[in-house]
């Protein structure tokens, strides 16, 4: 799952791309360690944790988790560790939700999803497949079955419609339906010329999948012929030739977006730009600032899509309100069109007596802090509560919901206990890897274009050297520079040596402080009539190089490691 958790991470800014906040690519790090290891522990604590002592006598309060996507799995994992009897109800024939059936296998191998699910089931979680909530089996029936809390994480598996002339023509499909069909193993060939409308990651996934499945019949035939010579040493050459033949006649796939290049939702992060570059390398074309006007057909099937110029996408208040110029039109011939214009939830199982409030956008209304809905004991998270978002945000929602459910069921004494440990690192021992501040973010290596067929994974692992270099960019945010004014001799050496200019020694009189705070600082300093100075640090610019501590002659500047441990009492405590 870690292969796709972070493309749109909000911290993926220019500075973090340089130094490594959420840009170290944990997915490629753990793959370097675990590649080729298929049995037993891949790393410490890989196998499920053993039940706590005394858990056989725990109260076993029951919690139902609806949906086995990242939010549902995250909640089930933590609730099981807290001592609850957890049952997951999944509508499909395999667990994983949209990360299993909505994300192409070339981005996220299925065996990895199953391995993560198996670890959670190893904690005692029950999994009921092909068991969706529906009219006749909803929240009321779950309560009757003994479940004292419910977490709704059903995702948004329905595509949004486009109300335009010709939208009902054969060959016009919703991106979610297209990806779901392909990931269920159904054929979904749209033809040689495919247009994808949208600017998010779903549009990218749909476009790149269209390239892979077009000409699937010819590929099957070529591969079958090659397999007939399986004993021949030339079989690999035959397979490669088959792939090359199909790729040589690849479909024309064009992504058309309302937004300009820099405004596309998928391109608001470094990893989104990497996705764009890979799609462009594979042959995907891009047309920006165009919106669909109508679909043109011949014999009931799509033949072309007419687009109009976009004047603006958002209004003055930043709300989505596109405006168009109908006098500036472009027509693209197309055998198929994929609509990647948004998703919505299927909440047909909800009844008025359930007491679940919805937002105007059709998502479940929740308290953003607790994820509680308007119905007691019912919580919701992930896409069904907040709309489409990244997998890691879904996991975070599940873990937040588990805490809230624990507080709701356990009530008194269920809050977390927090332990803060501070370790002073001997200055002589503190070192960052030489040259770490000069290392740039590097995308993981990828397969050659002529080998990108079917479900073969595109992204490969870093070499050990590359992995160490990328890991060296981490800013170790749990380590901080600590200043002791009692030891400072105002030599200014730390300020002079700082490569990021984030330290400054200034007169106290020059600081903009409330008068009460200035008076308190002056009294505490007990400097009498002597002028006072203050050390000012910009934490956003600090790269934890430790040079200030090394340069300090009196140990007034030190590097200290902070560890925060939160514990929740389980049901058997």
C-alpha positions in Angstrom: 0.0 0.0 0.0 2.9 2.4 0.7 3.6 2.6 -3.0 0.6 5.0 -3.5 0.0 6.6 -0.2 1.8 9.8 -0.6 1.5 11.4 -4.1 -0.7 14.3 -2.8 0.7 14.8 0.6 0.1 18.4 1.8 3.7 18.7 3.2 5.2 17.9 -0.2 6.3 21.5 -0.7 9.4 22.9 -2.4 11.5 22.7 0.8 10.3 19.2 1.7 11.1 18.0 -1.8 14.6 19.2 -1.3 15.2 17.9 2.2 12.8 15.0 2.6 9.7 15.7 4.6 7.3 13.0 3.3 9.6 12.7 0.2 11.9 9.9 1.4 9.5 7.4 -0.2 9.1 4.9 2.6 7.6 2.5 0.1 10.9 2.1 -1.8 12.8 1.9 1.5 10.9 -1.1 2.9 10.9 -2.7 -0.5 14.7 -2.6 -0.6 14.8 -4.5 2.7 12.0 -7.0 1.9 12.6 -7.6 -1.8 12.9 -11.4 -2.4 11.8 -12.3 1.2 8.5 -14.2 0.9 8.2 -16.2 4.2 8.5 -15.4 7.9 9.5 -12.1 9.4 10.5 -9.4 6.9 11.5 -7.1 9.6 11.0 -6.8 13.4 7.3 -6.9 14.4 6.3 -7.9 10.9 4.0 -10.7 12.1 0.9 -9.8 14.2 1.4 -8.9 17.8 0.5 -11.6 20.3 -2.7 -11.0 22.3 -2.1 -9.3 25.6 -2.1 -11.3 28.8 -5.5 -11.8 30.2 -7.3 -11.0 26.9 -9.2 -14.3 27.1 -11.4 -12.8 29.8 -11.9 -9.4 28.1 -15.4 -8.0 27.7 -15.4 -8.5 23.9 -17.6 -5.6 23.0 -18.5 -5.9 19.3 -17.7 -3.2 16.6 -18.7 -3.5 13.0 -16.5 -1.9 10.3 -18.3 -1.4 7.0 -15.8 -1.5 4.1 -12.3 -2.9 3.9 -10.5 0.0 2.3 -7.6 1.8 4.1 -9.9 3.6 6.6 -11.8 0.4 7.5 -8.6 -1.7 7.8 -6.9 1.0 9.9 -9.8 1.2 12.3 -10.1 -2.7 12.5 -6.4 -3.0 13.3 -6.4 -0.5 16.2 -9.7 -1.7 17.6 -8.5 -5.3 17.7 -5.4 -4.2 19.6 -7.6 -2.4 22.0 -9.4 -5.6 22.8 -12.7 -5.3 20.8 -14.3 -8.0 18.8 -14.2 -6.6 15.3 -16.1 -7.7 12.2 -15.5 -6.2 8.7 -18.3 -6.3 6.2 -17.0 -6.0 2.6 -19.3 -5.8 -0.4 -16.8 -7.3 -2.8 -15.3 -10.8 -3.2 -11.9 -9.6 -2.0 -10.8 -7.1 0.7 -9.1 -3.9 0.0 -11.9 -1.6 -1.2 -10.9 0.9 -3.9 -7.2 0.4 -3.3 -7.8 -3.1 -4.5 -10.3 -2.5 -7.3 -9.8 1.1 -8.1 -6.0 1.4 -8.3 -4.3 -0.4 -11.3 -2.1 -3.4 -10.4 0.9 -1.9 -12.1 0.9 0.7 -9.3 -0.1 -1.5 -6.4 0.5 -5.3 -6.6 -2.4 -7.3 -5.1 -0.2 -9.7 -3.1 0.9 -6.7 -1.0 -2.6 -5.7 -0.2 -3.4 -9.3 0.8 -0.4 -9.5 3.0 -1.4 -6.4 4.9 -5.0 -7.7 5.2 -3.7 -11.1 6.5 -1.8 -9.3 9.3 -4.9 -7.6 10.4 -7.0 -10.8 10.3 -4.2 -12.4 12.4 -5.2 -10.1 15.2 -8.6 -11.9 15.4 -10.6 -9.6 13.1 -13.5 -11.4 11.3 -13.9 -10.6 7.6 -17.3 -11.1 5.8 -16.9 -10.9 2.0 -19.8 -10.1 -0.4 -21.7 -8.7 2.6 -22.7 -5.1 1.8 -25.1 -3.1 3.8 -28.4 -2.8 1.9 -32.1 -2.2 2.5 -33.1 -5.0 4.8 -29.6 -5.3 6.3 -28.5 -1.9 7.6 -27.6 -0.2 10.9 -30.6 -1.3 12.8 -29.9 -5.0 11.9 -26.2 -4.6 13.0 -27.4 -3.2 16.4 -29.8 -6.2 16.7 -26.8 -8.5 16.0 -25.1 -7.1 19.1 -22.7 -4.5 17.6 -22.4 -1.5 20.0 -20.5 0.7 17.5 -20.3 1.0 13.8 -17.6 2.6 11.6 -18.8 3.4 8.1 -16.0 3.4 5.5 -17.8 2.4 2.3 -15.8 4.8 0.1 -17.0 6.5 -3.0 -17.3 3.9 -5.7 -19.8 5.6 -8.0 -18.7 8.0 -10.8 -20.4 11.3 -11.4 -22.5 11.9 -14.4 -22.0 14.5 -17.1 -25.2 16.1 -18.3 -24.3 16.8 -21.9 -25.7 15.9 -25.3 -24.5 12.4 -26.3 -23.3 11.4 -22.8 -25.4 8.2 -23.2 -23.6 7.0 -26.3 -21.8 3.6 -26.3 -18.1 4.2 -25.5 -18.7 6.9 -22.9 -17.8 5.4 -19.5 -17.1 6.7 -16.0 -13.5 6.3 -14.9 -14.5 4.5 -11.6 -16.6 1.9 -13.5 -13.8 1.5 -16.1 -11.1 0.8 -13.5 -13.4 -1.4 -11.4 -14.2 -3.6 -14.4 -10.6 -4.0 -15.4 -9.5 -4.8 -11.8 -12.3 -7.4 -11.6 -10.8 -9.1 -14.6 -13.4 -8.0 -17.2 -12.4 -6.8 -20.7 -12.9 -3.1 -21.3 -11.4 -2.2 -24.6 -12.5 1.2 -25.7 -10.7 1.4 -29.1 -7.6 3.0 -30.5 -8.5 6.6 -29.7 -9.4 7.3 -26.1 -10.2 10.7 -24.5 -10.0 11.0 -20.7 -11.8 14.0 -19.2 -10.4 15.1 -15.8 -7.2 16.3 -14.1 -6.8 14.1 -11.0 -5.1 10.9 -10.2 -8.1 8.8 -11.3 -7.8 10.4 -14.8 -4.1 9.5 -14.9 -4.8 5.9 -13.8 -7.6 5.5 -16.4 -5.4 7.0 -19.2 -2.5 4.7 -18.4 -4.7 1.7 -18.1 -6.3 2.5 -21.5 -2.9 2.3 -23.1 -2.3 -1.1 -21.5 -5.6 -2.8 -22.4 -6.0 -1.5 -26.0 -5.1 -4.3 -28.4 -5.4 -6.8 -25.6 -6.6 -9.5 -28.1 -3.5 -9.1 -30.3 -1.3 -9.3 -27.2 -3.0 -12.5 -26.0 -2.5 -14.0 -29.4 1.2 -13.1 -29.6 1.9 -14.2 -26.1 0.1 -17.6 -26.8 2.3 -18.1 -29.8 5.4 -17.3 -27.7 4.4 -19.6 -25.0 4.2 -22.4 -27.5 8.0 -22.1 -27.6 8.4 -22.1 -23.9 11.2 -24.7 -24.0 13.1 -22.4 -26.5 15.7 -20.0 -25.2 14.1 -17.4 -27.5 10.9 -17.3 -25.5 11.8 -14.0 -23.8 12.7 -12.4 -27.1 9.3 -13.6 -28.5 7.4 -12.1 -25.5 9.3 -8.9 -25.8 8.6 -8.7 -29.5 4.9 -9.3 -28.8 4.9 -6.4 -26.3 6.8 -4.2 -28.7 4.4 -4.9 -31.5 1.4 -4.0 -29.4 3.1 -0.9 -27.9 4.1 0.2 -31.4 0.4 0.4 -32.3 -0.7 1.8 -29.0 -3.9 3.7 -28.5 -4.0 7.5 -28.8 -4.9 8.5 -25.2 -5.5 12.2 -24.5 -6.2 13.7 -21.1 -8.4 16.8 -21.4 -8.6 19.0 -18.3 -10.5 22.2 -17.4 -7.4 23.4 -15.6 -4.1 24.8 -17.0 -1.1 22.6 -16.5 -0.1 24.1 -13.1 -3.7 24.0 -11.8 -4.4 20.2 -12.4 -5.2 18.6 -9.0 -2.8 15.7 -9.7 0.2 18.1 -10.3 0.1 19.8 -6.9 2.8 17.6 -5.5 6.3 16.3 -6.6 5.0 12.8 -6.9 2.1 14.0 -9.0 4.6 15.6 -11.4 6.4 12.3 -11.5 3.1 10.6 -12.5 2.6 13.2 -15.2 6.1 12.6 -16.6 5.6 8.8 -16.6 2.2 9.2 -18.3 3.8 11.5 -20.9 6.6 9.0 -21.5 4.1 6.2 -22.1 2.5 8.3 -24.8 -0.4 10.0 -23.0 -1.2 13.4 -24.6 -2.5 16.4 -22.7 -4.9 19.2 -23.7 -5.5 21.9 -21.1 -8.1 24.6 -20.5 -10.8 22.8 -22.5 -14.2 21.6 -21.3 -16.6 19.1 -23.0 -19.5 20.7 -24.9 -21.1 17.6 -26.4 -20.4 14.0 -27.5 -20.8 13.2 -31.2 -21.9 9.7 -32.3 -22.4 7.5 -35.4 -24.6 4.5 -35.3 -25.2 4.9 -31.5 -21.4 4.8 -30.8 -19.1 7.6 -29.8 -17.2 9.1 -32.7 -15.8 12.4 -31.4 -15.9 14.8 -28.4 -16.4 18.5 -28.9 -14.6 20.8 -26.4 -14.8 24.5 -25.7 -12.3 26.9 -24.4 -12.2 27.4 -20.6 -12.1 31.1 -19.5 -11.9 30.4 -15.8 -12.2 27.4 -13.5 -12.8 29.2 -10.1 -14.7 32.3 -9.2 -13.3 35.2 -7.2 -14.0 33.3 -3.9 -12.1 30.3 -5.1 -15.2 28.1 -5.6 -15.4 25.7 -8.6 -17.5 27.7 -11.2 -16.0 27.2 -14.7 -16.9 29.6 -17.5 -16.5 28.8 -21.2 -16.1 30.5 -24.6 -18.5 28.6 -27.0 -17.0 30.4 -29.9 -13.7 28.6 -29.5 -14.3 24.9 -30.2 -12.0 21.9 -30.7 -13.2 18.4 -31.8 -11.2 15.3 -31.0 -12.1 12.0 -32.8 -12.5 9.3 -30.2 -13.6 5.6 -30.0 -14.0 5.9 -26.3 -14.2 8.5 -23.6 -13.5 8.1 -19.9 -15.1 10.6 -17.5 -12.9 11.1 -14.5 -14.8 14.1 -13.1 -15.4 13.0 -9.5 -16.9 10.2 -7.4 -19.8 9.8 -5.0 -20.9 7.3 -2.3 -23.6 4.7 -2.6 -25.6 5.2 0.6 -28.8 3.4 -0.4 -28.6 1.3 2.8 -29.3 4.4 5.0 -32.9 4.9 6.2 -34.5 8.0 7.7 -34.8 6.3 11.1 -31.0 5.7 11.1 -30.6 9.4 11.9 -27.5 9.9 9.7 -27.1 13.5 8.4 -25.5 14.0 5.0 -23.7 17.1 3.5 -25.0 18.9 0.4 -22.2 17.1 -1.4 -23.7 13.7 -0.5 -21.0 12.7 2.0 -21.8 11.7 5.6 -21.6 14.6 8.0 -19.1 13.9 10.8 -17.4 15.8 13.6 -13.9 16.3 12.1 -12.2 15.7 15.4 -14.0 12.5 16.5 -15.6 11.3 13.2 -18.8 10.8 15.0 -22.0 11.1 12.9 -25.3 12.5 14.0 -26.4 8.9 15.2 -25.0 7.7 18.6 -22.4 5.0 18.2 -22.0 5.4 14.5 -18.8 6.9 13.1 -17.6 7.5 9.5 -14.4 8.3 7.8 -12.4 8.1 4.6 -13.8 9.1 1.3 -17.5 8.6 2.4 -17.0 11.4 4.9 -14.5 13.7 3.2 -14.6 12.9 -0.5 -11.8 11.3 -2.5 -8.4 11.7 -0.7 -5.1 9.8 -0.4 -4.8 6.3 1.1 -2.7 7.6 4.0 -5.4 10.0 5.0 -7.9 7.1 4.9 -5.6 5.1 7.3 -5.3 8.1 9.6 -9.2 8.5 9.6 -9.5 4.8 10.6 -7.0 5.2 13.5 -8.8 8.4 14.7 -12.1 6.6 14.5 -10.7 3.7 16.6 -9.8 6.1 19.3 -13.2 7.8 19.3 -15.0 4.4 19.3 -12.9 3.4 22.3 -13.7 6.5 24.2 -17.4 6.0 23.3 -17.5 2.4 24.5 -15.0 2.4 27.4 -16.0 5.9 28.6 -14.2 6.7 31.9 -10.4 6.3 31.8 -10.3 5.6 28.1 -8.2 8.6 27.2 -4.5 8.2 26.1 -1.7 8.6 28.6 1.3 10.5 27.2 4.9 9.9 28.1 7.5 12.4 26.9 11.2 11.3 26.9 14.0 13.7 26.2 17.5 12.4 25.5 20.5 14.8 25.2 22.7 13.6 22.4 26.4 14.0 23.1 27.6 16.6 20.7 30.7 14.5 19.7 28.4 11.7 18.6 25.8 13.7 16.7 26.4 13.6 12.9 24.3 13.9 9.8 25.6 12.1 6.7 28.2 14.3 4.9 26.6 16.3 2.1 23.0 15.5 3.0 21.9 19.0 2.4 23.1 18.8 -1.2 21.1 15.7 -2.1 18.1 16.2 -4.3 14.9 14.2 -4.3 15.2 11.4 -6.9 12.2 9.4 -8.2 12.6 5.6 -8.0 13.7 3.9 -11.1 11.0 2.6 -13.5 10.7 -0.1 -16.1 11.6 0.5 -19.7 8.7 1.6 -21.8 8.8 -1.5 -24.0 8.2 -3.7 -21.0 5.2 -1.8 -19.6 2.4 -4.2 -20.5 -0.6 -5.5 -18.6 -0.1 -5.5 -14.8 3.7 -5.4 -14.7 4.7 -3.0 -11.9 6.2 0.2 -13.4 8.0 1.5 -10.3 11.1 -0.4 -9.2 13.2 -0.3 -6.1 16.1 2.0 -5.3 19.5 0.4 -5.3 21.0 0.3 -1.8 23.2 3.3 -2.5 20.2 5.3 -3.8 18.1 4.3 -0.8 20.7 5.4 1.6 21.1 8.8 -0.1 17.3 9.4 -0.2 17.0 8.4 3.5 19.9 10.7 4.3 17.6 13.7 3.3 15.4 13.1 6.3 15.3 16.1 8.6 14.9 14.0 11.8 12.1 16.2 13.1 12.2 14.5 16.5 15.6 16.0 17.1 15.8 19.7 18.1 18.4 22.3 18.9 18.1 23.3 22.6 19.5 26.6 23.8 20.6 27.1 27.4 20.9 30.9 28.1 22.6 30.2 31.5 25.6 28.8 29.6 25.7 31.2 26.7 28.6 33.7 26.5 27.2 35.6 23.6 30.1 34.6 21.3 27.8 34.4 18.3 29.6 31.4 16.9 26.4 29.4 16.4 24.9 32.2 14.4 27.9 32.5 12.2 28.2 28.8 11.4 24.5 28.2 10.6 24.2 27.3 6.9 20.5 28.2 6.7 20.7 31.5 8.6 18.0 30.3 11.0 19.6 31.6 14.2 20.0 35.2 15.3 21.1 36.9 18.5 19.2 40.1 18.9 18.6 42.7 21.7 15.6 42.0 23.7 14.4 45.5 23.2 14.2 44.8 19.5 11.6 42.0 19.9 7.9 42.8 19.3 6.6 41.4 22.6 3.5 42.2 24.7 4.6 44.4 27.6 3.5 41.9 30.2 5.6 39.2 28.6 8.6 41.5 28.2 8.4 42.4 31.9 8.2 38.7 32.9 11.3 37.9 30.8 13.2 40.8 32.2 12.4 39.7 35.8 13.3 36.1 35.2 16.6 37.1 33.6 17.6 39.0 36.8 20.1 41.0 34.8 19.7 44.2 36.7 20.4 47.2 34.6 22.4 45.2 32.0 21.1 45.0 28.4 19.4 41.7 27.6 19.7 39.6 24.4 17.5 36.9 22.9 18.3 33.9 20.7 15.7 33.7 17.9 15.4 30.5 15.8 13.4 29.9 12.7 12.4 26.2 13.0 11.1 26.0 9.5 14.5 26.6 8.1 16.5 24.4 10.5 18.0 21.2 8.8 19.3 19.7 12.1 22.9 19.7 10.8 24.2 20.2 14.4 26.9 22.7 13.4 25.7 25.2 16.1 26.2 22.6 18.8 29.6 21.6 17.5 30.7 25.2 17.3 29.4 26.2 20.8 32.4 26.4 23.3 30.2 26.2 26.5 27.6 23.5 25.6 24.9 26.1 25.6 23.6 24.7 22.3 22.8 21.0 22.3 21.0 18.5 20.1 18.2 16.6 22.0 15.9 13.8 20.9 12.2 13.9 21.8 10.1 10.7 22.0 6.4 10.9 22.6 4.6 7.7 23.5 0.8 7.5 23.8 -0.9 4.5 25.4 -4.5 3.6 25.4 -5.8 1.1 28.0 -7.3 -1.9 26.3 -10.6 -3.5 27.2 -8.9 -6.2 29.3 -6.8 -3.6 31.3 
